Every structure is written in C-alpha cells, then in structure tokens.
C-alpha cells in the first residue's frame, strides 16, 4: 500500500508542473496553439514510453492482445488523454494556471464516482464527506471567477475531469498492461490532436526552449506521471484513498505557477485549498486508522 502512495505522490509532483508549463507556452509570442502543444507533447510521451517498453522487454506483451484490444485501448486513449487534455488545455488558455488546475481537480472525485458506478466499489460516509469537502473547495474557487470566457474555461476543465474519471474506471475494469496501453493511448492522442490542429489552427515554428518545455510535458507529466498514477490505481483494492491524494496537486501547482508565472495566491484560492486539503486529510486519516485496525 505504501508503494502505491509513493507512486501516486511522485505522479502528483510532476503533474503540479503541468499547468504552469503549458500556460508558459501559451504566453509565448507568438502563442503556441492548444492542439500543437498537445500533439507534440503527446508524441514525446509516446516515444518515451516506446523506448521504455523496448528497453525493458515489455513490448513482448503486445502479442497477447488482438485487434479488438488495441481498438479498445485506442478508444480509452481518445477519451482519457485526448478529450481530457484538450479540454484542460483550453481551460488553461482562458484561466490562470492556478484556477484551471484547481477546477480541473474535480477529476479525482469523478474517479470515485465512476468507480462506484462501474466497478461496484462501496461509497462510505467518510468518502462522501471527503469528496464533499474537496468539491466545496472547487466551488468556492469557481465562485470567484467571472466573465464569459472564464466560465467556458471552468466548464471545459470540469468536462475534462468527467472524461478522465470515466476513463480511469473503464481502464481499470479492462485491466490491460499499462506499459503497452499507455504507449498506444499517447500515440492516438498525438495523431488525434494533429488532425484537430490541421483543421482548426495555424501551427508555429518552435525554438529550443519551447521544445524542451514540450519534452518535459510529454516525457514527465504525460508519460512518467500517468504511468505511475495508473499503476498505483490498478494496484489498489480501494481506489478512493489514492484518488483523493490528487487534491494535494493544486497546492503544489500554485507554488509552481508563482515561481514560473508570478501568479499570486488569492484569498479565495487559499480558502478553497483549506477545503480541498481538508478532504484529503479526512480520507487519509480514516484509511490509515482502518488499515491499522
């Protein structure tokens, strides 16, 4: 169990840099279009994972899957990576990195909800209380955001959270080898984003610094973090404790956003974080006591 917590926490550390790094690329002149950022970073994620499964010999596991399995993995990748990340990136483009990250963190709640619906996990009173506390935190932050463009950003991040929660439950139910599945999923995401960008955007040349930023997003926050997180989820008998840990990420992301972008922590965001981290603490203390017993 401790191993799963360590894997999840490592993923959160890397994820905490995503919104700040993406916002930094969007703030460049000329701004890098959303689908270009997603396509290039997803391609880097695919390459990183492909190298990993080749070097470790895990690529041999591909033989155990038929065309239907590959198709299922592709569909899961489209839902959980392309749809989720596209919606999240749009939110980052119209909100501050901090706001987008916090609203987006409805997704751990969605994981628990869909795990109850699809996987048949029990919904205890403690889970409900922890989820309610974290959800209230997101609502408080959302209440301080105004403007049509920002409202669409909030809705976009929330919709992305629903996509990822559903993806996680379906992915766990299928129980594919995550090394193989993630490689295919990020390839599908890179291709889907490239096609979407072809019809909706004008892509711009990239300099060395921008390529390094996209490489970090792809290899670290996409490939490594998602793989570690999914392994933690798949190895856990109860999804909720691991899922609730992710509510700590907005706090770390705010520090990163402050360092990279100079974004200050507003009083509303501070209050929201109290509720969010409070939900995590309640769930964590309950699970620790329960497991000890």
N, C-alpha and C positions, 0 to 999 in steps of 0.2 A: 504493500500500500504506500509506503514511504517513497518507493521508486516512482510510482505514478504521480505523486505530488511533486517530486523533483523534476520530472519530465514536463509536467504542466507549468511549473513555475519558470523553467527555462524558456518554454514557448512564450510565456507572458512577457518576459524580459525583452525578447526580440520583437514581439508584437507591439510593445509600448513605443517602439521607434517608427512604426509604420505610418501613422497619421502625420507625424511631423516631417518625415522624409518625403512623403507624397505631396504634402502641402508645399514643401520647399521646391519641388519640381514644378508644381502648378504656378508658383510665384515667379518662375524664371521669365525672362524676356528674350524671345517670345515664349509664351506659356506652352508647355508640352501637353497636347490633348489627352483626355482621360483614357481613351482606348489605346493610344500609343504607349502610355505608361503601363497599362495592364498587359498589353500584348508582349512588349519587350521584357518586362519583369517576369511574366509567366513563362516566357521562353527560357530565361535564365534559370527559373525554378525547374523546368523540365530537364535542362541539360545537367544541372547539379544532381538531380535525383537519378537520372540515367547513368551518370558516372558512378554514383554510389552503388546502384544495384549491379552494375557491371563489375566493379572492383571487388565487391563483397560476394559475388557469385549468386546473388539473389535473383538475377534476371532469369535463371533457370526455372523459376516458379511460374513464368509466363505460360509454360507448356500445359499447366494444369487447368487453364481457362480456355473456354471455347468462344466462338464469335459472340454468342449471347451475353456472356460475362463481360467481354470487352465493351460491348454496346451499353450494358448496364453501368459500367464504370464511367463511360463517356457521358452518359446522362447525368450521373451523380456529379461529375466534374462540372458540367454545364450549370447545374442547379447550385451546387455548393461553392464553386470557385468563380465561374464567370458571372453568374447573376448576382451573387452576394458581393463580390469585389467591385463589379461595375456600379452597383447601387451605392456602395460605401464610398467609392472614389468620387461619385457625383456629390454626395453629401459633403465630403472634404472640400470640394471645389467651391461650394457656396457658404459653408460654415467655417468657423475657426477649426483648427485641428483638434483642439480640446473638446469643443462642442460635438463635433462629428464622432469622435471616439467614444464619448460618454453615451450619446443617444444610440450609437451602434451596439453598445453593450447591453442591449436587450437580448442579444443572441444567446447568452448562457441561460437566461430564463426560458427562451424558446426551446433550448435543448432539453430542459427538464420537462416542459410541457409536452413536447413530441415524444419524449422517452416514456412518459406515462401513457400517451395515446397509442403509440406504435409498438413499444417494447414491453408494455404492461408493468412498468415499474410503479411502486407504491408512492402515493403523494401524501406524506405525513403532514401533521400540523406544523412541525418545525420547518419543513421545506416551504410550506405555504407562507409562513411568517418571514423566512429569509428572503424568499422571492418578492414578497410584498414590500419589504424594506428597500431592497435594491431597486425595484420598479419605481417606488415613490421617489427615490433619488433621481432617476432619469426624468420623471415627470417634472420635478422641481426645476431641473436644469432646462428642460424644454419650455417651461412656462416663462422663462426669462428671455426667450428668443422671439423676435418679431420680424415681420417682412415676408412678402410672398415667396421670394426666392429662398429664404431661410426655412420657411415652412415646408417647401418641397424638399429641401435638404434633410429635414427631420424625418419626413415621410419616407424618403429614399433610404436613409440609414435604418429605419425601423423595418422596412420591407426587406432589406438585405439581411437583417437579423432573423426574420422569419425563414428566409431561404436557407440560411446556414443551420438554424435549429432543425429544420426538416431534413436537410442533408445529413446531419450528424446521426440522427436516429435511423434513417434509412441505410446509411453506410454501415452502422454498427450491426444492423439486422442482417445485411448481406455478408458481413464478416470476411471481406476479401483481404488478401495480403496487402497491407497498406503501402509497402515499398513499391509494389507494382501498380496498385491503384492510383497512388498519388502521382506517379510518373505520367500515367495516361491522362489523368484529370488535368494536370497543368498543361500538357500538350493540347488538349481540347480547348482549354481556356485561351491559350496563346493564339490558336487558329481562329476561334470564335471572335476574339477581340480584334484580330487583324481584319476579318471580314467586316465587322461592325464599323471599324475605323475607316475602311475603304469607302464606305457609303456615307459616312457622317462627318468625317474630319479631314483636315489637311495636315499631314504629319510634318514635323520639323527636323532639321539635322540636329544631332546630339554631340555635345562636346565630351571631353574625357571625364569631367566631374559628374556630368549627368549620367553617363554610362555607369560610373562607379556607384552612383546612387541607385540606379535601376538594378544593378547587380546585387547590391545589398538587399533591396526589397525582394528580389527574386530568390536568391540563394539562402538568405537568412530568414526573413519574415514570412516568406511563402514556403519554400521547400523544407528547411530545417524545422521551423516553428510548427507548421501544420502537421508534419510527420510526428514530431514529439507529442503534440497535443492529441492526435488521433490514437497513437499507441497508448497514451495514458487513459483515454476514454474507453478504448476497446479492452484494456486490461482490468478495468474497474467493474466490480459486480454492481455497484450503485453509481450511476452517472452523476447525480446531483452534487455531491461534495466537490468533485473535480470541476464540474461546470461552474459552480458558484465561485471558485477561486478566480475565475477570469474577471470578476468585478474589480479586482485589485488593479488590473491593467490601466484603466483610465487615470488613476492616481499617478502611476509611473509615466504614462503618456503625457500628462500635464507638465511634468518635470522636463521631459524631452522637448516638448513644444516650447517651453520657456527658454531652454538653452539654445534651440535651433532657430526659433522664430520670434522670440521675445514676447510671446503671449503670456499675459498675466492671469493669475487665478482670481476670478471674480468671486464676490461673496456668495452669489447664487450657486456657483460651481462648488464652492467649499462646503456649503450646506448639503448639496446633492451627494458629495463624496462621503459625508458622515453617514447618510442612509445606505449608500452602496457598500461601503466597507463594513458597516454595522451588520448588514445582511450576511456578508461573508463570515464575519466573526461568529454570529449566532449559529450558522450552519456548521462551521468548523469545530466549534467547541462541543456542539451536540454530537457530531460524528466521532470526535476524539473520545468523549465520555462513553458513547455507545460501543465503540470498538474495544475500549479498555475493559468494559463490562463483559 
